[in-house]
Amino acid sequence: MKVKPMDDRVLVSFVAEETKTAGGIIIPDSAKEKPTTGEVVAVGTDEELKELVKVGDKVLFGKYGGEEISFDGNDYKIIQRSDILAVIED
């Protein structure tokens, strides 16, 4: 089974964040907030969106935007184009 977003939506996998502070304190999963950055896994059918965002891009998105889903044991978020705040370039 495969998830393919429709129209102006993007499927994003969460990027793992550091679980240890600079002082060496380990933060448990239960105390962490959901990340607001992720890697694009699939892009919807909107042609203009496909030119702006590509699979493999890292994006910054709104904290409360989109829908969280679990698929094949992984957590993803389906977000609309308007929820993408920026593409992160290395």
C-alpha positions in Angstrom: 0.0 0.0 0.0 1.2 3.5 -0.8 0.0 7.0 0.3 -0.3 9.6 -2.5 -1.4 13.1 -1.5 -4.0 14.9 -3.6 -4.0 18.5 -5.0 -1.9 20.9 -3.0 -0.9 18.5 -0.2 2.5 17.1 0.8 3.3 13.9 2.8 6.1 14.6 5.3 8.0 12.3 7.6 9.2 13.8 10.8 13.0 14.6 11.1 14.5 13.2 14.3 15.5 16.0 16.7 18.3 15.9 19.3 17.2 14.1 22.5 20.0 15.4 24.6 20.5 19.0 25.7 23.8 20.8 25.5 24.2 20.2 29.3 23.8 16.5 28.7 20.2 16.1 30.0 18.3 13.4 28.1 14.8 14.4 27.1 12.3 11.5 27.1 9.9 11.0 24.2 6.9 11.8 26.4 8.3 15.3 27.1 9.1 16.2 23.5 6.9 18.3 21.3 6.2 17.1 17.8 8.8 18.4 15.4 8.0 21.2 13.0 10.5 20.1 10.4 10.2 17.1 8.1 11.4 15.5 4.9 9.0 15.4 1.9 8.0 11.8 1.1 5.4 12.5 -1.6 4.0 15.6 -3.4 0.4 16.0 -4.5 -0.9 16.5 -8.0 -0.7 20.4 -8.1 1.8 21.2 -10.9 3.0 24.5 -9.4 3.6 22.8 -6.0 5.7 20.1 -7.8 8.1 22.9 -9.0 8.5 24.3 -5.5 8.8 21.2 -3.4 10.4 17.9 -4.3 10.7 14.5 -2.7 13.7 14.6 -0.3 13.4 18.3 0.5 13.4 19.3 4.2 10.6 21.7 5.0 9.6 23.8 8.0 5.8 23.7 8.6 3.3 25.1 11.0 3.0 23.5 14.4 -0.8 22.9 14.2 -1.3 22.4 10.5 -2.0 19.2 8.7 -3.2 15.7 9.7 -1.0 13.2 11.5 -1.2 9.6 10.2 0.6 6.3 10.9 1.5 4.1 8.0 3.7 1.0 7.9 4.8 1.7 11.5 6.0 5.3 10.8 4.4 8.6 11.7 3.7 11.1 8.9 1.9 14.4 8.5 -0.1 15.4 5.5 0.1 19.2 5.1 -1.3 21.7 2.7 0.9 24.0 0.7 -0.2 27.0 2.8 1.2 25.2 6.0 4.7 25.0 4.5 6.6 27.9 5.9 10.0 27.3 4.2 12.2 24.8 2.4 15.4 24.2 4.4 18.6 24.3 2.3 21.9 22.9 3.6 
